[in-house]
């Protein structure tokens, strides 16, 4: 688990381990520990964001994408 630190907020994140697909998934958690949104990066480079129908600040999504792109 890690922490995304922005000017106005922090959010915890974790790497999803219960998924089976060709890529990686980063789950960003809300303050109550539920998944706020996730970032999926397939091995071919395509990136998807699933916000589960919630509004999420763009700077939080951008920060999560940058974390997901870093080598693990």
PQR file with spaces between the fields and no chain letter, atoms N, CA, C, O and H, PARSE charges and radii, in Angstrom:
ATOM       1  N    UNK     1       0.854   -1.170    0.000 -0.4000 1.5000
ATOM       2  CA   UNK     1       0.000    0.000    0.000 -0.0000 2.0000
ATOM       3  C    UNK     1       0.898    1.231    0.000  0.5500 1.7000
ATOM       4  O    UNK     1       1.989    1.226    0.571 -0.5500 1.4000
ATOM       5  N    UNK     2       0.418    2.276   -0.649 -0.4000 1.5000
ATOM       6  CA   UNK     2       1.165    3.520   -0.716 -0.0000 2.0000
ATOM       7  C    UNK     2       0.232    4.701   -0.533  0.5500 1.7000
ATOM       8  O    UNK     2      -0.969    4.541   -0.320 -0.5500 1.4000
ATOM       9  H    UNK     2      -0.468    2.280   -1.113  0.4000 1.0000
ATOM      10  N    UNK     3       0.810    5.888   -0.622 -0.4000 1.5000
ATOM      11  CA   UNK     3       0.033    7.108   -0.434 -0.0000 2.0000
ATOM      12  C    UNK     3       0.280    8.070   -1.586  0.5500 1.7000
ATOM      13  O    UNK     3       1.426    8.356   -1.933 -0.5500 1.4000
ATOM      14  H    UNK     3       1.786    6.018   -0.796  0.4000 1.0000
ATOM      15  N    UNK     4      -0.795    8.564   -2.173 -0.4000 1.5000
ATOM      16  CA   UNK     4      -0.724    9.641   -3.166 -0.0000 2.0000
ATOM      17  C    UNK     4      -0.832   10.949   -2.393  0.5500 1.7000
ATOM      18  O    UNK     4      -1.797   11.151   -1.655 -0.5500 1.4000
ATOM      19  H    UNK     4      -1.726    8.332   -1.892  0.4000 1.0000
ATOM      20  N    UNK     5       0.131   11.827   -2.550 -0.4000 1.5000
ATOM      21  CA   UNK     5       0.115   13.103   -1.840 -0.0000 2.0000
ATOM      22  C    UNK     5      -0.052   14.241   -2.831  0.5500 1.7000
ATOM      23  O    UNK     5       0.795   14.461   -3.698 -0.5500 1.4000
ATOM      24  H    UNK     5       0.914   11.663   -3.149  0.4000 1.0000
ATOM      25  N    UNK     6      -1.153   14.954   -2.689 -0.4000 1.5000
ATOM      26  CA   UNK     6      -1.434   16.117   -3.510 -0.0000 2.0000
ATOM      27  C    UNK     6      -1.473   17.335   -2.606  0.5500 1.7000
ATOM      28  O    UNK     6      -1.415   17.202   -1.384 -0.5500 1.4000
ATOM      29  H    UNK     6      -1.841   14.775   -1.986  0.4000 1.0000
ATOM      30  N    UNK     7      -1.571   18.517   -3.191 -0.4000 1.5000
ATOM      31  CA   UNK     7      -1.594   19.742   -2.394 -0.0000 2.0000
ATOM      32  C    UNK     7      -2.748   19.777   -1.403  0.5500 1.7000
ATOM      33  O    UNK     7      -2.578   20.200   -0.259 -0.5500 1.4000
ATOM      34  H    UNK     7      -1.619   18.625   -4.184  0.4000 1.0000
ATOM      35  N    UNK     8      -3.916   19.334   -1.840 -0.4000 1.5000
ATOM      36  CA   UNK     8      -5.106   19.489   -1.016 -0.0000 2.0000
ATOM      37  C    UNK     8      -5.628   18.203   -0.393  0.5500 1.7000
ATOM      38  O    UNK     8      -6.623   18.235    0.330 -0.5500 1.4000
ATOM      39  H    UNK     8      -4.054   18.990   -2.768  0.4000 1.0000
ATOM      40  N    UNK     9      -4.975   17.061   -0.659 -0.4000 1.5000
ATOM      41  CA   UNK     9      -5.470   15.798   -0.110 -0.0000 2.0000
ATOM      42  C    UNK     9      -4.438   14.703   -0.234  0.5500 1.7000
ATOM      43  O    UNK     9      -3.452   14.840   -0.959 -0.5500 1.4000
ATOM      44  H    UNK     9      -4.167   17.034   -1.247  0.4000 1.0000
ATOM      45  N    UNK    10      -4.665   13.628    0.468 -0.4000 1.5000
ATOM      46  CA   UNK    10      -3.887   12.406    0.301 -0.0000 2.0000
ATOM      47  C    UNK    10      -4.870   11.258    0.097  0.5500 1.7000
ATOM      48  O    UNK    10      -6.016   11.323    0.543 -0.5500 1.4000
ATOM      49  H    UNK    10      -5.465   13.517    1.057  0.4000 1.0000
ATOM      50  N    UNK    11      -4.423   10.233   -0.563 -0.4000 1.5000
ATOM      51  CA   UNK    11      -5.241    9.047   -0.786 -0.0000 2.0000
ATOM      52  C    UNK    11      -4.334    7.823   -0.762  0.5500 1.7000
ATOM      53  O    UNK    11      -3.208    7.864   -1.257 -0.5500 1.4000
ATOM      54  H    UNK    11      -3.492   10.181   -0.925  0.4000 1.0000
ATOM      55  N    UNK    12      -4.819    6.763   -0.198 -0.4000 1.5000
ATOM      56  CA   UNK    12      -4.079    5.503   -0.173 -0.0000 2.0000
ATOM      57  C    UNK    12      -4.333    4.751   -1.478  0.5500 1.7000
ATOM      58  O    UNK    12      -5.385    4.896   -2.100 -0.5500 1.4000
ATOM      59  H    UNK    12      -5.734    6.729    0.204  0.4000 1.0000
ATOM      60  N    UNK    13      -3.347    3.944   -1.880 -0.4000 1.5000
ATOM      61  CA   UNK    13      -3.530    3.097   -3.054 -0.0000 2.0000
ATOM      62  C    UNK    13      -2.928    1.730   -2.794  0.5500 1.7000
ATOM      63  O    UNK    13      -2.085    1.562   -1.913 -0.5500 1.4000
ATOM      64  H    UNK    13      -2.492    3.826   -1.374  0.4000 1.0000
ATOM      65  N    UNK    14      -3.371    0.759   -3.573 -0.4000 1.5000
ATOM      66  CA   UNK    14      -2.810   -0.585   -3.480 -0.0000 2.0000
ATOM      67  C    UNK    14      -2.832   -1.223   -4.856  0.5500 1.7000
ATOM      68  O    UNK    14      -3.660   -0.886   -5.703 -0.5500 1.4000
ATOM      69  H    UNK    14      -4.056    0.896   -4.289  0.4000 1.0000
ATOM      70  N    UNK    15      -1.909   -2.147   -5.065 -0.4000 1.5000
ATOM      71  CA   UNK    15      -1.878   -2.900   -6.316 -0.0000 2.0000
ATOM      72  C    UNK    15      -2.863   -4.037   -6.196  0.5500 1.7000
ATOM      73  O    UNK    15      -2.831   -4.780   -5.216 -0.5500 1.4000
ATOM      74  H    UNK    15      -1.237   -2.421   -4.377  0.4000 1.0000
ATOM      75  N    UNK    16      -3.734   -4.189   -7.166 -0.4000 1.5000
ATOM      76  CA   UNK    16      -4.727   -5.260   -7.150 -0.0000 2.0000
ATOM      77  C    UNK    16      -4.041   -6.588   -7.426  0.5500 1.7000
ATOM      78  O    UNK    16      -3.231   -6.704   -8.347 -0.5500 1.4000
ATOM      79  H    UNK    16      -3.760   -3.585   -7.963  0.4000 1.0000
ATOM      80  N    UNK    17      -4.369   -7.573   -6.630 -0.4000 1.5000
ATOM      81  CA   UNK    17      -3.767   -8.892   -6.804 -0.0000 2.0000
ATOM      82  C    UNK    17      -4.794   -9.949   -7.177  0.5500 1.7000
ATOM      83  O    UNK    17      -4.426  -11.083   -7.483 -0.5500 1.4000
ATOM      84  H    UNK    17      -5.027   -7.479   -5.882  0.4000 1.0000
ATOM      85  N    UNK    18      -6.064   -9.600   -7.158 -0.4000 1.5000
ATOM      86  CA   UNK    18      -7.098  -10.588   -7.408 -0.0000 2.0000
ATOM      87  C    UNK    18      -7.674  -10.488   -8.813  0.5500 1.7000
ATOM      88  O    UNK    18      -8.796  -10.929   -9.062 -0.5500 1.4000
ATOM      89  H    UNK    18      -6.362   -8.678   -6.910  0.4000 1.0000
ATOM      90  N    UNK    19      -6.918   -9.917   -9.715 -0.4000 1.5000
ATOM      91  CA   UNK    19      -7.398   -9.771  -11.085 -0.0000 2.0000
ATOM      92  C    UNK    19      -6.534  -10.602  -12.010  0.5500 1.7000
ATOM      93  O    UNK    19      -5.351  -10.818  -11.747 -0.5500 1.4000
ATOM      94  H    UNK    19      -6.007   -9.558   -9.513  0.4000 1.0000
ATOM      95  N    UNK    20      -7.129  -11.064  -13.091 -0.4000 1.5000
ATOM      96  CA   UNK    20      -6.412  -11.904  -14.040 -0.0000 2.0000
ATOM      97  C    UNK    20      -6.554  -11.307  -15.430  0.5500 1.7000
ATOM      98  O    UNK    20      -7.530  -11.576  -16.131 -0.5500 1.4000
ATOM      99  H    UNK    20      -8.090  -10.889  -13.305  0.4000 1.0000
ATOM     100  N    UNK    21      -5.580  -10.495  -15.828 -0.4000 1.5000
ATOM     101  CA   UNK    21      -5.549   -9.948  -17.174 -0.0000 2.0000
ATOM     102  C    UNK    21      -4.114   -9.544  -17.482  0.5500 1.7000
ATOM     103  O    UNK    21      -3.265   -9.557  -16.590 -0.5500 1.4000
ATOM     104  H    UNK    21      -4.787  -10.276  -15.258  0.4000 1.0000
ATOM     105  N    UNK    22      -3.835   -9.190  -18.716 -0.4000 1.5000
ATOM     106  CA   UNK    22      -2.480   -8.869  -19.142 -0.0000 2.0000
ATOM     107  C    UNK    22      -2.171   -7.412  -18.871  0.5500 1.7000
ATOM     108  O    UNK    22      -2.292   -6.571  -19.761 -0.5500 1.4000
ATOM     109  H    UNK    22      -4.524   -9.179  -19.440  0.4000 1.0000
ATOM     110  N    UNK    23      -1.774   -7.111  -17.647 -0.4000 1.5000
ATOM     111  CA   UNK    23      -1.441   -5.749  -17.263 -0.0000 2.0000
ATOM     112  C    UNK    23      -1.406   -5.612  -15.750  0.5500 1.7000
ATOM     113  O    UNK    23      -1.281   -6.590  -15.013 -0.5500 1.4000
ATOM     114  H    UNK    23      -1.676   -7.795  -16.924  0.4000 1.0000
ATOM     115  N    UNK    24      -1.521   -4.366  -15.316 -0.4000 1.5000
ATOM     116  CA   UNK    24      -1.518   -4.088  -13.882 -0.0000 2.0000
ATOM     117  C    UNK    24      -2.731   -3.235  -13.530  0.5500 1.7000
ATOM     118  O    UNK    24      -3.274   -2.533  -14.383 -0.5500 1.4000
ATOM     119  H    UNK    24      -1.622   -3.572  -15.915  0.4000 1.0000
ATOM     120  N    UNK    25      -3.145   -3.302  -12.289 -0.4000 1.5000
ATOM     121  CA   UNK    25      -4.270   -2.496  -11.833 -0.0000 2.0000
ATOM     122  C    UNK    25      -3.904   -1.869  -10.494  0.5500 1.7000
ATOM     123  O    UNK    25      -3.445   -2.536   -9.568 -0.5500 1.4000
ATOM     124  H    UNK    25      -2.703   -3.873  -11.597  0.4000 1.0000
ATOM     125  N    UNK    26      -4.125   -0.568  -10.431 -0.4000 1.5000
ATOM     126  CA   UNK    26      -3.872    0.205   -9.219 -0.0000 2.0000
ATOM     127  C    UNK    26      -5.218    0.667   -8.684  0.5500 1.7000
ATOM     128  O    UNK    26      -5.976    1.326   -9.396 -0.5500 1.4000
ATOM     129  H    UNK    26      -4.499   -0.026  -11.184  0.4000 1.0000
ATOM     130  N    UNK    27      -5.521    0.326   -7.438 -0.4000 1.5000
ATOM     131  CA   UNK    27      -6.768    0.741   -6.812 -0.0000 2.0000
ATOM     132  C    UNK    27      -6.499    1.913   -5.886  0.5500 1.7000
ATOM     133  O    UNK    27      -5.621    1.837   -5.026 -0.5500 1.4000
ATOM     134  H    UNK    27      -4.906   -0.209   -6.859  0.4000 1.0000
ATOM     135  N    UNK    28      -7.241    2.992   -6.053 -0.4000 1.5000
ATOM     136  CA   UNK    28      -7.132    4.155   -5.175 -0.0000 2.0000
ATOM     137  C    UNK    28      -8.320    4.107   -4.225  0.5500 1.7000
ATOM     138  O    UNK    28      -9.468    3.959   -4.644 -0.5500 1.4000
ATOM     139  H    UNK    28      -7.954    3.054   -6.752  0.4000 1.0000
ATOM     140  N    UNK    29      -8.020    4.234   -2.938 -0.4000 1.5000
ATOM     141  CA   UNK    29      -9.021    4.028   -1.906 -0.0000 2.0000
ATOM     142  C    UNK    29      -9.549    5.338   -1.342  0.5500 1.7000
ATOM     143  O    UNK    29      -8.812    6.316   -1.222 -0.5500 1.4000
ATOM     144  H    UNK    29      -7.087    4.354   -2.597  0.4000 1.0000
ATOM     145  N    UNK    30     -10.821    5.346   -1.002 -0.4000 1.5000
ATOM     146  CA   UNK    30     -11.412    6.511   -0.337 -0.0000 2.0000
ATOM     147  C    UNK    30     -11.037    6.474    1.139  0.5500 1.7000
ATOM     148  O    UNK    30     -10.415    5.518    1.604 -0.5500 1.4000
ATOM     149  H    UNK    30     -11.420    4.551   -1.100  0.4000 1.0000
ATOM     150  N    UNK    31     -11.411    7.502    1.863 -0.4000 1.5000
ATOM     151  CA   UNK    31     -11.036    7.592    3.287 -0.0000 2.0000
ATOM     152  C    UNK    31     -11.629    6.461    4.121  0.5500 1.7000
ATOM     153  O    UNK    31     -11.098    6.148    5.186 -0.5500 1.4000
ATOM     154  H    UNK    31     -11.916    8.278    1.485  0.4000 1.0000
ATOM     155  N    UNK    32     -12.715    5.839    3.662 -0.4000 1.5000
ATOM     156  CA   UNK    32     -13.300    4.723    4.420 -0.0000 2.0000
ATOM     157  C    UNK    32     -12.756    3.363    3.980  0.5500 1.7000
ATOM     158  O    UNK    32     -13.222    2.328    4.457 -0.5500 1.4000
ATOM     159  H    UNK    32     -13.146    6.093    2.796  0.4000 1.0000
ATOM     160  N    UNK    33     -11.773    3.358    3.074 -0.4000 1.5000
ATOM     161  CA   UNK    33     -11.111    2.127    2.659 -0.0000 2.0000
ATOM     162  C    UNK    33     -11.722    1.416    1.470  0.5500 1.7000
ATOM     163  O    UNK    33     -11.201    0.388    1.037 -0.5500 1.4000
ATOM     164  H    UNK    33     -11.395    4.198    2.687  0.4000 1.0000
ATOM     165  N    UNK    34     -12.820    1.938    0.928 -0.4000 1.5000
ATOM     166  CA   UNK    34     -13.406    1.334   -0.266 -0.0000 2.0000
ATOM     167  C    UNK    34     -12.686    1.865   -1.506  0.5500 1.7000
ATOM     168  O    UNK    34     -12.021    2.899   -1.448 -0.5500 1.4000
ATOM     169  H    UNK    34     -13.244    2.773    1.280  0.4000 1.0000
ATOM     170  N    UNK    35     -12.822    1.157   -2.618 -0.4000 1.5000
ATOM     171  CA   UNK    35     -12.165    1.577   -3.846 -0.0000 2.0000
ATOM     172  C    UNK    35     -12.878    2.795   -4.425  0.5500 1.7000
ATOM     173  O    UNK    35     -14.062    2.738   -4.756 -0.5500 1.4000
ATOM     174  H    UNK    35     -13.362    0.317   -2.665  0.4000 1.0000
ATOM     175  N    UNK    36     -12.140    3.895   -4.540 -0.4000 1.5000
ATOM     176  CA   UNK    36     -12.673    5.127   -5.120 -0.0000 2.0000
ATOM     177  C    UNK    36     -12.679    5.016   -6.649  0.5500 1.7000
ATOM     178  O    UNK    36     -13.667    5.345   -7.306 -0.5500 1.4000
ATOM     179  H    UNK    36     -11.178    3.941   -4.271  0.4000 1.0000
ATOM     180  N    UNK    37     -11.549    4.543   -7.203 -0.4000 1.5000
ATOM     181  CA   UNK    37     -11.433    4.278   -8.638 -0.0000 2.0000
ATOM     182  C    UNK    37     -10.235    3.382   -8.850  0.5500 1.7000
ATOM     183  O    UNK    37      -9.422    3.195   -7.946 -0.5500 1.4000
ATOM     184  H    UNK    37     -10.746    4.275   -6.670  0.4000 1.0000
ATOM     185  N    UNK    38     -10.126    2.827  -10.048 -0.4000 1.5000
ATOM     186  CA   UNK    38      -8.924    2.065  -10.363 -0.0000 2.0000
ATOM     187  C    UNK    38      -8.395    2.435  -11.735  0.5500 1.7000
ATOM     188  O    UNK    38      -9.127    2.877  -12.621 -0.5500 1.4000
ATOM     189  H    UNK    38     -10.788    2.980  -10.782  0.4000 1.0000
ATOM     190  N    UNK    39      -7.105    2.237  -11.871 -0.4000 1.5000
ATOM     191  CA   UNK    39      -6.378    2.493  -13.113 -0.0000 2.0000
ATOM     192  C    UNK    39      -5.874    1.149  -13.618  0.5500 1.7000
ATOM     193  O    UNK    39      -5.190    0.432  -12.888 -0.5500 1.4000
ATOM     194  H    UNK    39      -6.510    1.878  -11.151  0.4000 1.0000
ATOM     195  N    UNK    40      -6.200    0.803  -14.843 -0.4000 1.5000
ATOM     196  CA   UNK    40      -5.692   -0.426  -15.447 -0.0000 2.0000
ATOM     197  C    UNK    40      -4.782   -0.048  -16.602  0.5500 1.7000
ATOM     198  O    UNK    40      -5.140    0.762  -17.457 -0.5500 1.4000
ATOM     199  H    UNK    40      -6.756    1.385  -15.436  0.4000 1.0000
ATOM     200  N    UNK    41      -3.606   -0.645  -16.615 -0.4000 1.5000
ATOM     201  CA   UNK    41      -2.673   -0.443  -17.722 -0.0000 2.0000
ATOM     202  C    UNK    41      -2.354   -1.816  -18.299  0.5500 1.7000
ATOM     203  O    UNK    41      -1.704   -2.647  -17.663 -0.5500 1.4000
ATOM     204  H    UNK    41      -3.315   -1.303  -15.921  0.4000 1.0000
ATOM     205  N    UNK    42      -2.829   -2.028  -19.518 -0.4000 1.5000
ATOM     206  CA   UNK    42      -2.569   -3.297  -20.183 -0.0000 2.0000
ATOM     207  C    UNK    42      -1.126   -3.361  -20.661  0.5500 1.7000
ATOM     208  O    UNK    42      -0.469   -2.333  -20.827 -0.5500 1.4000
ATOM     209  H    UNK    42      -3.357   -1.354  -20.034  0.4000 1.0000
ATOM     210  N    UNK    43      -0.650   -4.556  -20.875 -0.4000 1.5000
ATOM     211  CA   UNK    43       0.727   -4.728  -21.337 -0.0000 2.0000
ATOM     212  C    UNK    43       0.999   -4.000  -22.648  0.5500 1.7000
ATOM     213  O    UNK    43       2.141   -3.629  -22.918 -0.5500 1.4000
ATOM     214  H    UNK    43      -1.184   -5.391  -20.740  0.4000 1.0000
ATOM     215  N    UNK    44      -0.036   -3.789  -23.470 -0.4000 1.5000
ATOM     216  CA   UNK    44       0.167   -3.083  -24.737 -0.0000 2.0000
ATOM     217  C    UNK    44       0.152   -1.563  -24.571  0.5500 1.7000
ATOM     218  O    UNK    44       0.278   -0.836  -25.556 -0.5500 1.4000
ATOM     219  H    UNK    44      -0.964   -4.091  -23.250  0.4000 1.0000
ATOM     220  N    UNK    45      -0.001   -1.070  -23.322 -0.4000 1.5000
ATOM     221  CA   UNK    45       0.081    0.355  -23.057 -0.0000 2.0000
ATOM     222  C    UNK    45      -1.246    1.082  -22.920  0.5500 1.7000
ATOM     223  O    UNK    45      -1.266    2.228  -22.470 -0.5500 1.4000
ATOM     224  H    UNK    45      -0.104   -1.661  -22.522  0.4000 1.0000
ATOM     225  N    UNK    46      -2.347    0.458  -23.291 -0.4000 1.5000
ATOM     226  CA   UNK    46      -3.650    1.110  -23.144 -0.0000 2.0000
ATOM     227  C    UNK    46      -3.981    1.321  -21.668  0.5500 1.7000
ATOM     228  O    UNK    46      -3.723    0.454  -20.834 -0.5500 1.4000
ATOM     229  H    UNK    46      -2.330   -0.473  -23.656  0.4000 1.0000
ATOM     230  N    UNK    47      -4.552    2.476  -21.360 -0.4000 1.5000
ATOM     231  CA   UNK    47      -4.891    2.833  -19.983 -0.0000 2.0000
ATOM     232  C    UNK    47      -6.392    3.059  -19.890  0.5500 1.7000
ATOM     233  O    UNK    47      -6.982    3.742  -20.727 -0.5500 1.4000
ATOM     234  H    UNK    47      -4.762    3.181  -22.038  0.4000 1.0000
ATOM     235  N    UNK    48      -7.003    2.481  -18.868 -0.4000 1.5000
ATOM     236  CA   UNK    48      -8.418    2.740  -18.605 -0.0000 2.0000
ATOM     237  C    UNK    48      -8.571    3.181  -17.148  0.5500 1.7000
ATOM     238  O    UNK    48      -7.796    2.793  -16.274 -0.5500 1.4000
ATOM     239  H    UNK    48      -6.524    1.926  -18.188  0.4000 1.0000
ATOM     240  N    UNK    49      -9.590    3.999  -16.918 -0.4000 1.5000
ATOM     241  CA   UNK    49      -9.917    4.467  -15.581 -0.0000 2.0000
ATOM     242  C    UNK    49     -11.361    4.077  -15.296  0.5500 1.7000
ATOM     243  O    UNK    49     -12.259    4.385  -16.079 -0.5500 1.4000
ATOM     244  H    UNK    49     -10.220    4.314  -17.628  0.4000 1.0000
ATOM     245  N    UNK    50     -11.579    3.403  -14.182 -0.4000 1.5000
ATOM     246  CA   UNK    50     -12.930    3.029  -13.775 -0.0000 2.0000
ATOM     247  C    UNK    50     -13.247    3.787  -12.486  0.5500 1.7000
ATOM     248  O    UNK    50     -12.677    3.502  -11.432 -0.5500 1.4000
ATOM     249  H    UNK    50     -10.849    3.153  -13.546  0.4000 1.0000
ATOM     250  N    UNK    51     -14.160    4.755  -12.582 -0.4000 1.5000
ATOM     251  CA   UNK    51     -14.539    5.541  -11.400 -0.0000 2.0000
ATOM     252  C    UNK    51     -15.821    5.016  -10.766  0.5500 1.7000
ATOM     253  O    UNK    51     -16.329    5.610   -9.815 -0.5500 1.4000
ATOM     254  H    UNK    51     -14.623    4.986  -13.438  0.4000 1.0000
ATOM     255  N    UNK    52     -16.344    3.916  -11.277 -0.4000 1.5000
ATOM     256  CA   UNK    52     -17.557    3.303  -10.729 -0.0000 2.0000
ATOM     257  C    UNK    52     -18.711    4.303  -10.671  0.5500 1.7000
ATOM     258  O    UNK    52     -19.538    4.261   -9.760 -0.5500 1.4000
ATOM     259  H    UNK    52     -15.931    3.433  -12.049  0.4000 1.0000
ATOM     260  N    UNK    53     -18.755    5.205  -11.659 -0.4000 1.5000
ATOM     261  CA   UNK    53     -19.838    6.182  -11.761 -0.0000 2.0000
ATOM     262  C    UNK    53     -19.722    7.372  -10.823  0.5500 1.7000
ATOM     263  O    UNK    53     -20.662    8.157  -10.702 -0.5500 1.4000
ATOM     264  H    UNK    53     -18.083    5.239  -12.399  0.4000 1.0000
ATOM     265  N    UNK    54     -18.565    7.519  -10.150 -0.4000 1.5000
ATOM     266  CA   UNK    54     -18.368    8.639   -9.223 -0.0000 2.0000
ATOM     267  C    UNK    54     -17.545    9.735   -9.890  0.5500 1.7000
ATOM     268  O    UNK    54     -16.744    9.470  -10.787 -0.5500 1.4000
ATOM     269  H    UNK    54     -17.801    6.881  -10.249  0.4000 1.0000
ATOM     270  N    UNK    55     -17.755   10.969   -9.437 -0.4000 1.5000
ATOM     271  CA   UNK    55     -16.887   12.060   -9.881 -0.0000 2.0000
ATOM     272  C    UNK    55     -15.601   12.009   -9.074  0.5500 1.7000
ATOM     273  O    UNK    55     -15.621   11.882   -7.850 -0.5500 1.4000
ATOM     274  H    UNK    55     -18.405   11.184   -8.708  0.4000 1.0000
ATOM     275  N    UNK    56     -14.474   12.112   -9.786 -0.4000 1.5000
ATOM     276  CA   UNK    56     -13.159   12.065   -9.146 -0.0000 2.0000
ATOM     277  C    UNK    56     -12.340   13.213   -9.696  0.5500 1.7000
ATOM     278  O    UNK    56     -12.362   13.474  -10.899 -0.5500 1.4000
ATOM     279  H    UNK    56     -14.458   12.215  -10.780  0.4000 1.0000
ATOM     280  N    UNK    57     -11.620   13.898   -8.830 -0.4000 1.5000
ATOM     281  CA   UNK    57     -10.787   15.028   -9.242 -0.0000 2.0000
ATOM     282  C    UNK    57      -9.740   14.576  -10.259  0.5500 1.7000
ATOM     283  O    UNK    57      -9.096   13.541  -10.085 -0.5500 1.4000
ATOM     284  H    UNK    57     -11.602   13.686   -7.853  0.4000 1.0000
ATOM     285  N    UNK    58      -9.579   15.358  -11.314 -0.4000 1.5000
ATOM     286  CA   UNK    58      -8.639   15.019  -12.381 -0.0000 2.0000
ATOM     287  C    UNK    58      -7.208   14.918  -11.874  0.5500 1.7000
ATOM     288  O    UNK    58      -6.456   14.057  -12.330 -0.5500 1.4000
ATOM     289  H    UNK    58     -10.102   16.199  -11.455  0.4000 1.0000
ATOM     290  N    UNK    59      -6.813   15.790  -10.930 -0.4000 1.5000
ATOM     291  CA   UNK    59      -5.426   15.729  -10.456 -0.0000 2.0000
ATOM     292  C    UNK    59      -5.151   14.446   -9.680  0.5500 1.7000
ATOM     293  O    UNK    59      -4.016   13.970   -9.663 -0.5500 1.4000
ATOM     294  H    UNK    59      -7.424   16.490  -10.560  0.4000 1.0000
ATOM     295  N    UNK    60      -6.166   13.881   -9.041 -0.4000 1.5000
ATOM     296  CA   UNK    60      -5.999   12.608   -8.344 -0.0000 2.0000
ATOM     297  C    UNK    60      -5.837   11.472   -9.360  0.5500 1.7000
ATOM     298  O    UNK    60      -5.008   10.582   -9.167 -0.5500 1.4000
ATOM     299  H    UNK    60      -7.088   14.268   -9.054  0.4000 1.0000
ATOM     300  N    UNK    61      -6.616   11.499  -10.427 -0.4000 1.5000
ATOM     301  CA   UNK    61      -6.480   10.491  -11.477 -0.0000 2.0000
ATOM     302  C    UNK    61      -5.114   10.602  -12.143  0.5500 1.7000
ATOM     303  O    UNK    61      -4.461    9.587  -12.382 -0.5500 1.4000
ATOM     304  H    UNK    61      -7.289   12.222  -10.583  0.4000 1.0000
ATOM     305  N    UNK    62      -4.675   11.823  -12.444 -0.4000 1.5000
ATOM     306  CA   UNK    62      -3.359   12.016  -13.072 -0.0000 2.0000
ATOM     307  C    UNK    62      -2.241   11.471  -12.186  0.5500 1.7000
ATOM     308  O    UNK    62      -1.327   10.812  -12.682 -0.5500 1.4000
ATOM     309  H    UNK    62      -5.206   12.647  -12.249  0.4000 1.0000
ATOM     310  N    UNK    63      -2.304   11.737  -10.890 -0.4000 1.5000
ATOM     311  CA   UNK    63      -1.276   11.245   -9.967 -0.0000 2.0000
ATOM     312  C    UNK    63      -1.270    9.719   -9.927  0.5500 1.7000
ATOM     313  O    UNK    63      -0.201    9.110   -9.883 -0.5500 1.4000
ATOM     314  H    UNK    63      -3.047   12.273  -10.488  0.4000 1.0000
ATOM     315  N    UNK    64      -2.437    9.100   -9.942 -0.4000 1.5000
ATOM     316  CA   UNK    64      -2.524    7.641   -9.920 -0.0000 2.0000
ATOM     317  C    UNK    64      -1.980    7.042  -11.201  0.5500 1.7000
ATOM     318  O    UNK    64      -1.311    6.009  -11.153 -0.5500 1.4000
ATOM     319  H    UNK    64      -3.305    9.595   -9.978  0.4000 1.0000
ATOM     320  N    UNK    65      -2.244    7.656  -12.346 -0.4000 1.5000
ATOM     321  CA   UNK    65      -1.714    7.161  -13.616 -0.0000 2.0000
ATOM     322  C    UNK    65      -0.183    7.212  -13.587  0.5500 1.7000
ATOM     323  O    UNK    65       0.472    6.275  -14.044 -0.5500 1.4000
ATOM     324  H    UNK    65      -2.787    8.495  -12.385  0.4000 1.0000
ATOM     325  N    UNK    66       0.384    8.280  -13.062 -0.4000 1.5000
ATOM     326  CA   UNK    66       1.844    8.370  -12.984 -0.0000 2.0000
ATOM     327  C    UNK    66       2.438    7.275  -12.102  0.5500 1.7000
ATOM     328  O    UNK    66       3.477    6.706  -12.438 -0.5500 1.4000
ATOM     329  H    UNK    66      -0.148    9.041  -12.691  0.4000 1.0000
ATOM     330  N    UNK    67       1.792    6.978  -10.986 -0.4000 1.5000
ATOM     331  CA   UNK    67       2.252    5.879  -10.122 -0.0000 2.0000
ATOM     332  C    UNK    67       2.156    4.555  -10.869  0.5500 1.7000
ATOM     333  O    UNK    67       3.083    3.748  -10.820 -0.5500 1.4000
ATOM     334  H    UNK    67       0.948    7.440  -10.714  0.4000 1.0000
ATOM     335  N    UNK    68       1.045    4.327  -11.556 -0.4000 1.5000
ATOM     336  CA   UNK    68       0.843    3.065  -12.259 -0.0000 2.0000
ATOM     337  C    UNK    68       1.846    2.857  -13.385  0.5500 1.7000
ATOM     338  O    UNK    68       2.194    1.718  -13.696 -0.5500 1.4000
ATOM     339  H    UNK    68       0.291    4.983  -11.596  0.4000 1.0000
ATOM     340  N    UNK    69       2.310    3.922  -13.991 -0.4000 1.5000
ATOM     341  CA   UNK    69       3.274    3.832  -15.105 -0.0000 2.0000
ATOM     342  C    UNK    69       4.693    3.524  -14.637  0.5500 1.7000
ATOM     343  O    UNK    69       5.516    3.064  -15.428 -0.5500 1.4000
ATOM     344  H    UNK    69       2.027    4.847  -13.738  0.4000 1.0000
ATOM     345  N    UNK    70       4.986    3.770  -13.379 -0.4000 1.5000
ATOM     346  CA   UNK    70       6.339    3.535  -12.865 -0.0000 2.0000
ATOM     347  C    UNK    70       6.615    2.039  -12.791  0.5500 1.7000
ATOM     348  O    UNK    70       5.713    1.247  -12.519 -0.5500 1.4000
ATOM     349  H    UNK    70       4.317    4.144  -12.736  0.4000 1.0000
ATOM     350  N    UNK    71       7.860    1.658  -13.032 -0.4000 1.5000
ATOM     351  CA   UNK    71       8.215    0.233  -12.892 -0.0000 2.0000
ATOM     352  C    UNK    71       7.975   -0.234  -11.465  0.5500 1.7000
ATOM     353  O    UNK    71       8.244    0.487  -10.504 -0.5500 1.4000
ATOM     354  H    UNK    71       8.593    2.301  -13.253  0.4000 1.0000
ATOM     355  N    UNK    72       7.464   -1.452  -11.347 -0.4000 1.5000
ATOM     356  CA   UNK    72       7.215   -2.000  -10.007 -0.0000 2.0000
ATOM     357  C    UNK    72       8.329   -2.908   -9.599  0.5500 1.7000
ATOM     358  O    UNK    72       8.300   -3.466   -8.502 -0.5500 1.4000
ATOM     359  H    UNK    72       7.245   -2.037  -12.128  0.4000 1.0000
